[in-house]
Amino acid sequence: MRPPRVAASPAALECRLHSTVGLGDSTVVFGRVLRIAVAPEALADGRPEVTLLRPLARLGRNEWSTLGEVRAIDRLPYHP
């Protein structure tokens, strides 16, 4: 399958609908990611680099946000 993509976006996710949940007068959509495409210029050492992706987030109404400072924090090991 070749779903349509936004030409200016450095990354795209191909998803299959998992479920929807009604929440008040809105609907939350959950999908299963099938494929990920990332432009070569947004990769560092073969992996997506968040500072090169320059993600945009919708906060609500007409409000949007970009990332501020990006920090690497080591994960703590998980032992159930």
Residue frames as a rotation matrix with the C-alpha (Angstrom) as fourth column:
MET 1
0.582 0.813 0.000 0.00
0.813 -0.582 0.000 0.00
0.000 0.000 -1.000 0.00
ARG 2
-0.620 -0.747 0.240 1.24
0.747 -0.655 -0.112 3.51
0.241 0.110 0.964 -0.75
PRO 3
0.369 0.805 -0.465 -0.79
0.896 -0.441 -0.053 5.98
-0.248 -0.397 -0.884 1.33
PRO 4
0.552 -0.149 0.820 -0.60
0.360 -0.845 -0.396 9.70
0.752 0.513 -0.413 0.48
ARG 5
0.073 -0.609 -0.790 2.11
0.983 -0.092 0.161 11.69
-0.171 -0.788 0.592 2.27
VAL 6
0.946 0.126 -0.300 2.83
0.124 -0.992 -0.027 15.36
-0.301 -0.012 -0.954 2.92
ALA 7
0.649 -0.715 0.258 5.82
0.472 0.113 -0.874 16.27
0.596 0.690 0.411 0.72
ALA 8
0.214 -0.588 0.780 7.29
-0.435 -0.773 -0.462 18.79
0.874 -0.241 -0.421 3.20
SER 9
0.784 0.118 0.609 7.19
-0.617 0.257 0.744 16.36
-0.069 -0.959 0.274 6.14
PRO 10
-0.191 -0.954 -0.229 10.49
-0.937 0.247 -0.246 14.62
0.292 0.168 -0.942 6.94
ALA 11
-0.971 -0.105 0.216 8.67
-0.180 0.913 -0.365 11.58
-0.159 -0.393 -0.906 8.38
ALA 12
-0.139 0.957 -0.255 5.49
-0.890 -0.008 0.457 9.61
0.435 0.291 0.852 7.76
LEU 13
-0.766 0.028 0.642 3.72
-0.376 0.790 -0.484 6.81
-0.521 -0.612 -0.595 9.62
GLU 14
-0.434 0.671 -0.601 1.55
-0.541 0.339 0.769 4.30
0.720 0.659 0.216 7.77
CYS 15
-0.825 0.186 0.533 -1.09
-0.476 0.280 -0.834 3.09
-0.304 -0.942 -0.143 10.23
ARG 16
-0.552 0.753 -0.359 -4.04
0.227 0.549 0.804 0.73
0.802 0.362 -0.474 10.39
LEU 17
-0.057 0.628 0.776 -7.03
-0.747 -0.543 0.384 1.73
0.663 -0.558 0.500 12.49
HIS 18
-0.897 -0.209 -0.390 -7.01
0.115 0.740 -0.662 -0.06
0.427 -0.639 -0.640 15.85
SER 19
-0.153 0.878 -0.453 -9.97
0.986 0.169 -0.006 1.61
0.071 -0.448 -0.891 17.56
THR 20
-0.490 0.091 0.867 -11.78
0.021 -0.993 0.116 4.85
0.871 0.075 0.485 18.27
VAL 21
-0.434 0.337 -0.836 -13.02
0.901 0.175 -0.397 6.15
0.012 -0.925 -0.380 21.60
GLY 22
0.220 0.590 0.777 -15.69
0.403 -0.780 0.478 8.81
0.888 0.208 -0.410 21.99
LEU 23
-0.440 -0.406 -0.801 -14.65
0.898 -0.223 -0.380 11.39
-0.024 -0.886 0.463 24.55
GLY 24
-0.320 0.444 -0.837 -17.22
0.131 -0.854 -0.503 14.12
-0.938 -0.270 0.215 25.12
ASP 25
0.752 0.600 -0.272 -17.82
-0.150 -0.247 -0.958 15.76
-0.641 0.761 -0.096 21.75
SER 26
0.109 -0.805 -0.584 -14.48
-0.990 -0.138 0.006 14.48
-0.085 0.578 -0.812 20.37
THR 27
0.994 0.104 -0.018 -13.13
-0.106 0.985 -0.134 11.16
0.003 0.135 0.991 19.16
VAL 28
0.128 -0.980 0.151 -9.69
-0.794 -0.010 0.608 9.75
-0.594 -0.198 -0.780 20.00
VAL 29
0.866 0.108 -0.489 -8.26
-0.444 0.618 -0.649 7.56
0.232 0.779 0.583 17.22
PHE 30
0.209 -0.799 0.564 -5.75
-0.540 0.386 0.748 4.77
-0.815 -0.461 -0.351 17.95
GLY 31
0.795 0.010 -0.607 -3.76
-0.574 0.337 -0.746 3.18
0.197 0.941 0.274 15.17
ARG 32
0.618 -0.657 0.432 -1.20
0.286 0.700 0.654 0.41
-0.732 -0.280 0.621 14.76
VAL 33
0.330 -0.591 -0.736 1.94
-0.793 -0.597 0.124 1.64
-0.513 0.543 -0.665 13.00
LEU 34
0.897 0.038 0.441 2.73
0.184 0.873 -0.451 -0.58
-0.402 0.486 0.776 10.02
ARG 35
0.215 -0.841 0.496 5.60
0.942 0.045 -0.333 1.34
0.257 0.539 0.802 8.38
ILE 36
0.627 -0.152 -0.764 7.72
0.250 -0.890 0.382 4.40
-0.738 -0.431 -0.520 9.10
ALA 37
0.403 -0.530 0.746 9.42
0.846 -0.095 -0.525 6.50
0.349 0.843 0.410 6.42
VAL 38
0.623 -0.303 -0.721 12.07
0.299 -0.760 0.577 9.07
-0.723 -0.576 -0.383 7.36
ALA 39
0.955 -0.294 0.045 13.87
-0.093 -0.438 -0.894 11.37
0.283 0.849 -0.446 4.92
PRO 40
0.395 -0.879 -0.267 17.63
0.782 0.474 -0.405 10.74
0.482 -0.049 0.875 4.78
GLU 41
-0.303 -0.547 0.780 18.37
0.106 -0.833 -0.543 14.33
0.947 -0.082 0.310 5.84
ALA 42
0.378 0.491 0.785 16.50
-0.755 -0.327 0.568 13.72
0.535 -0.808 0.247 9.13
LEU 43
0.914 -0.123 -0.386 18.71
0.254 0.916 0.310 10.76
0.315 -0.381 0.869 10.07
ALA 44
0.285 -0.889 0.360 21.87
-0.928 -0.350 -0.130 10.68
0.241 -0.297 -0.924 12.19
ASP 45
-0.716 -0.628 0.304 23.83
-0.670 0.741 -0.045 7.43
-0.197 -0.236 -0.952 12.18
GLY 46
-0.827 0.395 -0.400 20.88
-0.003 0.708 0.706 5.76
0.562 0.585 -0.585 10.43
ARG 47
-0.416 0.700 -0.581 18.37
0.908 0.289 -0.303 6.72
-0.044 -0.654 -0.755 13.14
PRO 48
0.379 0.611 0.695 15.76
0.579 -0.742 0.337 9.51
0.722 0.275 -0.635 13.25
GLU 49
-0.689 -0.621 -0.374 17.19
0.708 -0.463 -0.534 12.60
0.158 -0.633 0.758 14.96
VAL 50
0.183 0.909 -0.374 14.52
0.953 -0.257 -0.159 14.66
-0.241 -0.327 -0.914 16.74
THR 51
-0.029 -0.227 -0.973 16.32
0.148 -0.964 0.221 17.98
-0.989 -0.138 0.062 16.19
LEU 52
-0.939 -0.306 -0.156 16.41
-0.122 -0.128 0.984 17.27
-0.321 0.943 0.082 12.43
LEU 53
-0.536 0.821 0.195 12.76
0.831 0.472 0.295 16.16
0.150 0.320 -0.935 12.34
ARG 54
-0.986 0.118 0.117 11.65
-0.141 -0.968 -0.210 19.45
0.088 -0.223 0.971 13.93
PRO 55
-0.543 0.827 -0.147 8.28
0.792 0.563 0.239 18.06
0.280 0.014 -0.960 15.15
LEU 56
-0.752 0.464 0.467 5.22
-0.440 -0.882 0.168 20.26
0.490 -0.079 0.868 15.52
ALA 57
-0.771 0.497 -0.399 2.56
0.634 0.659 -0.405 19.61
0.062 -0.565 -0.823 18.16
ARG 58
-0.270 0.776 0.571 -1.02
-0.054 -0.604 0.795 20.87
0.961 0.183 0.205 18.28
LEU 59
-0.989 -0.121 -0.084 -1.93
0.086 -0.008 -0.996 22.00
0.120 -0.993 0.019 21.77
GLY 60
-0.231 0.965 -0.125 -5.54
0.883 0.153 -0.444 22.92
-0.410 -0.213 -0.887 21.10
ARG 61
0.640 0.572 -0.513 -7.61
0.250 -0.786 -0.565 25.60
-0.727 0.233 -0.646 19.43
ASN 62
0.936 -0.333 0.116 -5.14
-0.001 -0.330 -0.944 27.66
0.352 0.884 -0.309 17.37
GLU 63
0.538 -0.755 0.374 -2.14
-0.795 -0.309 0.522 26.89
-0.278 -0.578 -0.767 19.58
TRP 64
0.865 -0.387 -0.320 0.87
0.125 0.782 -0.610 24.92
0.487 0.488 0.725 18.31
SER 65
0.716 -0.663 0.219 4.28
-0.482 -0.242 0.842 24.17
-0.505 -0.708 -0.493 19.75
THR 66
0.539 -0.677 -0.500 7.78
-0.265 0.427 -0.864 23.17
0.799 0.599 0.051 18.71
LEU 67
0.603 -0.383 -0.700 10.46
0.738 0.600 0.308 21.52
0.302 -0.702 0.645 20.82
GLY 68
0.859 -0.463 0.219 12.63
-0.512 -0.800 0.314 23.55
0.030 -0.382 -0.924 23.11
GLU 69
-0.172 -0.979 0.108 15.88
-0.985 0.168 -0.048 22.13
0.029 -0.115 -0.993 24.43
VAL 70
0.766 0.321 -0.557 16.34
-0.358 0.933 0.045 18.40
0.534 0.165 0.829 23.81
ARG 71
-0.050 -0.768 0.638 18.24
-0.998 0.059 -0.008 16.43
-0.032 -0.637 -0.770 26.47
ALA 72
0.063 -0.017 -0.998 19.36
-0.235 0.971 -0.032 12.81
0.970 0.237 0.057 26.63
ILE 73
0.022 0.009 1.000 18.58
-0.999 0.025 0.022 11.11
-0.025 -1.000 0.009 29.94
ASP 74
-0.809 -0.389 -0.441 19.71
-0.412 0.910 -0.045 7.54
0.419 0.145 -0.896 30.59
ARG 75
0.307 0.933 -0.189 16.90
-0.560 0.337 0.757 5.06
0.769 -0.127 0.626 31.19
LEU 76
-0.271 -0.291 0.918 16.78
-0.924 0.345 -0.163 3.19
-0.269 -0.892 -0.362 34.45
PRO 77
-0.855 -0.037 -0.517 16.72
-0.248 0.905 0.346 -0.60
0.455 0.424 -0.783 34.10
TYR 78
0.096 0.948 0.305 13.36
-0.965 0.014 0.262 -2.25
0.244 -0.319 0.916 34.67
HIS 79
-0.871 -0.336 -0.360 13.27
-0.221 0.920 -0.324 -5.42
0.440 -0.203 -0.875 36.77
PRO 80
0.075 0.993 0.096 9.72
-0.644 -0.025 0.765 -6.75
0.761 -0.119 0.637 37.31
